[in-house]
Amino acid sequence: MSIGDSFRLAIHTLLAYKLRSFLTLLGILISVTTLVTVVSIVRGMDQFVAERLSQLGTEVFVISRFGMITNAKQWAEAQKRPRLTLQDYQALRRGVTQATHVGAIVRERGELKHGRQSLRAAVRGVTANMIDIRTEELATGRYISEADYRHRKQVCVIGADVLKNLYPSGNAVGKLLSIRGQRFQVVGVAEPVGSIFGQSQDNFVYIPLTTALKLYGQRRSIGFQIRVREAALLPAATDQARLILRTRHHLGYFDKDDFGLISPAAVLELWQSLTGTIARAAVVVTIIFVVMGGIVIMNIMLASLTERTWEVGMRKAVGATRADVRMQFLMEAACLSTLGGVLGVALAFAGTRLVALLSPVPAPFSLDIVVAALAVSSAVGLFFGIYPADRAARLDPITALRSEGC
């Protein structure tokens, strides 16, 4: 019997027992759906985070009091660190010779008011050169100027969400905005940035750093953003910045840094480590489902063999060889598992399209993971179908024919 004949006979048998066939391939379907969906979403999240980090710039690194906090112990230790000050900022401006710009920022949250409208938003006090460090652009108006910074002027640049909620007319430049009871004049509106994991990046207002310290108190810790000419200069610039701050904070050779230094590469590495853990967990879950699906296929095939003993005996009686019977049962197992893989890929495709539609995270549907999933599902069917197929091939035709009368 040819492979084509075995395939047609296998399909005919599977269609004759539709419900049993569906329940048999369910484990494979779930495992393939899980694998393809998770890998596609993880790849999309990696791509999304990399794009968002590129908005900060690959030539920019950040220094803050806390740095990257990944657990409660680090958070508790960071609470003991000294605050970073304007004097630290001035020292970095003088000492980091590899930098093209050294900016400072302080972050707060506050209620913004305009007329009867109000909105809670991020309030960021910035130096005038922050526009040269970040990749944000202005839609209208101007940015914070050096004169605004020096004279502690009460001017502000607002994000797209603030414009939408407080100025429905779409015209905000020149109008007033209240922050903590103080009136600020809107001098600029930023271009929309979008959201990250459902959190808007446009709900902010920029004011001069000196004004922010006057408004919220001089004891606020300041963060620094430092841009170099090209990414290759980042290591030298971070070494300079670290040495300056360690010297100013009187740290010994063996003392740990009492500040956090974050580069885009470090953030991306941490993120990929996290998503790598998720992907590995998904692989473990997939393996469990695959093995369960394979065991189900083997058991159902054995049960099917019990029901079809007379059929196997009749086929052997009219000339079918052991190889023919073995091929038929292996083909049925392979068709079951492959069909489960195809249905799993279809469900995963629908799931990833839904994720891409409802969130800003892309979910690329890569051909390599689809091919791998289908190959694994087919291989599982063949592997777990060997034992039932071998048992069917070894049946004695006389004994098998007598089973009909039992």
N, C-alpha and C positions, 0 to 999 in steps of 0.2 A: 504493500500500500504506500502510495506517495505521500509526501508531506501535505500537499494540497488536499488530498482526500481526507487525511487525518484532521486537517483544519476544518473542512466543511462538516465532517461528522461531529467534531467537538462543538462547533457553533450550534448545530441542530440539537445536540443533547442539552446544551446550556439554555437554549430558548424553550425547550420542552419543560424545564424546571425553573421558571423565571424567579420566583420568590426565593427558592433555595440558593440559586446562583447569586442573587443580590446580597443575601445575608452572608454568603461565603466571602464575597469580595469587600465587605464593609470595612474590615480591619485594614486592608490595603488602601482603600479609599481614604480613610481617616489619616493614615500615616503619610500618604503622599500630599494630601491637602495641607497638613500641618507643616511638613518640610518645606514645600514650595512657598506657602504663604509667609512663614516666619523668615525664611532666607530673603525673600523679595522685600519684605518690610524692613528688615535689618539693613539691607543694602541701600534702600531708599533713605532710611534715617541717617546712615553714614554720609550719603551724598548731600542730604539736606543740611546736616550740621557743618559739613565742610564748606558748603556755599555760604552759610551764615557766618562762619568764622572768616571767610574771605572778605566779608563786608567790613570786619574790623581791620583787616589787612594782614598779610603774611609778614609785613615788615614792622609790626607793632607788638610790643609786649606791655604787660600791665603789672604794676606793683600796688599792693593794697595791704592793709593790716591783717586780713584773714587769709587771702590766697584761695587755693582750692581746698574746700573742706569736704571730706568724703565719709567721715564718721563722727560720732559724738565725742570721742576722745580728742580728736583734732580741734573740734569746736571749743571744748573746755580749755585746751591749751592756748588757743588763739585769743580767748578772752583776757589772758594775762599779758598780752603783747602791748607795748606802748603805742599810742596813736602816732600817725604820721602827720607832720606839720608843714606849714608854709616854708619854714626854714629848711626842711628836708627837700622840698621842691626847689628852692633856690640853689641848694647844693647840687642837686642832680642837673639842673640847667647849666651850671658852670662846669661840672665835672664829667658828664657823659659826652665826651668829644665825638663819639661815633654817631650820636643822634642828630637828626635834622630838626626834630621838634620834641620838646618835653612839655607835656600838658598836665594839668591837675584837675581833679573832679571830686566833688562831695555829693553824696546821694541821700536824699530824704524822700518822704512821701507827705503830701499835704492836700488840702482841699482848695481847689481853684474855684473862683466865683466870677461871674460876669452877669450883671443884672440879676435876674431871678434864677439863673441857671447855675448849677454847681457840679463839680466833678472831682473825684479823688484821682490823683495822678502822681507820677514820679517827678520830683523836683530835683534838678541837677544843677549844682553850681559849677561852672566851668571857667577855665582860662580862655583868653581870646583865640589862642592858637589851636584849640581843640578841633576846629573846622578843618585844619590841615592834617590832623591825625586820624580822625574817623572818616569813613567813606560816605557819611550822610550828606545829602545835598539840600539846598533850599529851593522851595517852590516859588516863594515870593519874599520880598524884603531883604534884610541883611542879617548877619550873624552878630554875636557879641563882639564888641570892639575892644581894643586895648584901653581906650579912654573910659569905656564902661567899667572895665576891670579896675583901673586905677582909682576912679572916682566913686566907686560903689554905686553906680547908677541902678535905678530900679526899672530895668528893661528886661525883656524876655523874648525867647524864640519858642514857639509852641509846635507840638507834633500834630499829625493829621487828625487823630482822635479828638484832641482838645478843640481843634478848629471845628470839627463836625458837631460836637456836643454843645459847645458854648457860643459858637458863631455860625448858626445855620445859614446865614446869608452867604457864607464863604469868604467874607471880607473881614480880616482881623487886624491887619497891619495898621498901626496908629491908634488902635482902640485900647481900652484899659482892661486889666485883669487883676483880681485881688488874690494875694497869697498871704495867709496868716494876718489878714487885716491890713496889709500893705498894698498900695496900688502900684502895679507895674504896667508899663507901656509895651504892647506887642510890637516888636520891630521886624520879626521874620516868622515864616511858617516853613517847616521842614517837609520834604517830599515823603510820601508814605513809604514805610519799610515793610509792613506786613506783620505776620504773627509767627511765633515759634511754639509749636505744640499747643496751639490754641490760646497762647498768651500774646496779646497785642504788644508790638514794639513801638507804637505810635502814640501811646498815652503818656506824654512827658512834657515838661517845660524846662528850658535852659535859662538860667540867670547867671550873672557874673559871680565867680567864686567868692570874691570879697563880699558881695552883697549877701550871698548865702550864709557865710560865716557870721555876718552881722545879724541876719534874720534868725538863725538856728543856734548860734553860740560858737565861740572860738574853739571850743574843745572837741569839735567834730573831727574825726580822723579823715585824712585826705587820701585819695587814691591817685596814682600817677599812670599816665599812658605815654609811652615813649616810642617814637617812630625813627627807624634808621633808613638809610638810603636804599639798601637792598637786603634781602633776607640773609645773605651770607654774613652780614655784619652783626646779626643778632647775638651770637655768642660773645663777641667782644664787648658789645654794648651792655648786655646783661651782667657780665663780669665787672665792668666799671660801676654800674649802678649798685650791685651787691656790695662791692668794696666801699663805696661812698657811704651807704647806709649803715653797714656794719661798723665803720669807723665812727660815724656820728653817734651811734648807739652804744659805743664802747664795748663791743662784743669781743671775747677772746677767740683764739684760734680754734678751739674745740667747741665753742658755743654754737648752738643752732641759730639760724636766721630768725629774727623776731619780726619778720614781715613775710608776705607771700609774693612770689614772683611767678607770673603766669604768661606763657607764650601760646599762640594758636596751636603750635605743634603739640604742646603738652596737653591742651584741652582735647584735641582730636585723638591723641593717644589714649587718654583716660576714657573718652567716649567709646572708642573702638574696643577697648578692653571690656567695657560694660556690655556692649552689643555682642562681643565675642562670647561672653559668658551666656548671654541669652541664646545665641545660636547653638552653643554646645548643649545647653539644656534641651533645646528643640530637637537636636540630633538624638539625644538619649531617649526622649519621648517617642521620636519616630522609630527608633530601633525596637523599642518595646512594642509599639503597635504593629510593626512589620513582623516581628516574631509571633505575636498573637495572631495576626492575620494568616501567617504561614501555617501555624498549628491548626487554625480553623479550617483552612483549605485541606490540609492533610486528613483531618477527622471527617470532614464532609465527603471527601473522596473515598475514604474507607467505608463510610456509611452507604455511599452511592454504589460501591462495589458489592456490598451485601445485597442490595436491591437488584443489581444487574448481573448477578452471578450466572443466571441462565443465559442472558444475552451474550456474555463473554464465552460461555461454553458453546453456544450455537455458532458464534463467529469462528471459534477454533475448529469446530466440527466441519465447517465448509471451507477450511483451508487457511484461515488467518494464523500467522506465526506469532511467537512470543513478542518479537520485535514490533509487529503491527499493533498488538494489544497495548504494549508498553507505550508506543508512540501516541496512540489514541488518548490514553489517560494523562500522559505528560502534556499533550496539546490542550486538553481541557483545563488542566491546572494553570498552564501558561496563559491561556485565553482569559481565564477568570482573573488572575492577578494583573495582567496587562490592562484589561477593561477597568479594573479598580483603579489602576494608575491613571488611565485616561480620564476617568470621571473625577479623580482627585485633582488632576491638573486643571480641569474645567472649573471645578469649585474654587480652587486657589486663584485662578484668573479672575473670576467674578469677585472674590474677596479683596484682592489687591486693587482692582479697579474701583471698588467701593471706598477703600481707604484713600486712594488718590483723589477721589471725587469729594469726599467729606472732610479731608484734612490737607494741610499744605505739604505733607510728606509725600514725595514720589514713591512709587512701589514698582520699580522696574521688573518686568517679567523676563528674566534672562533665559535664553535658550539652553545654556549649559546645565542649569539646575533642572529644567524640564526633562532633558535627555537623561540626566543622571537618575531622576526620580522614576522615569519609565523603565530604565535599565534595571534598577534595583527591584522594582515591583515584578518585572518579568522573571528575574533571576530567583526571587523568592518563590514564585509559583513553581518554577522548574525544580528547585531544591526540595521543597516540601511535597512535591508531587511524585518524587522518585519512589518513595516507599509504597504508596498505594498502587502506582503503576507497576512496580515490580511484583507486588502480590497478585495483581490481576493477570500479569503475564505468566505466573507460575501455576495458575489454576489448572487442575486436571479437567479436560473437557467432559469426560464421562460423569465425574462427580458434579461438575457445574450444571450439566443438563438435568441431573436427578433433582437439583435443588428446586426446580419449578414445581415438582410434585410434593415437596415437603410442606 
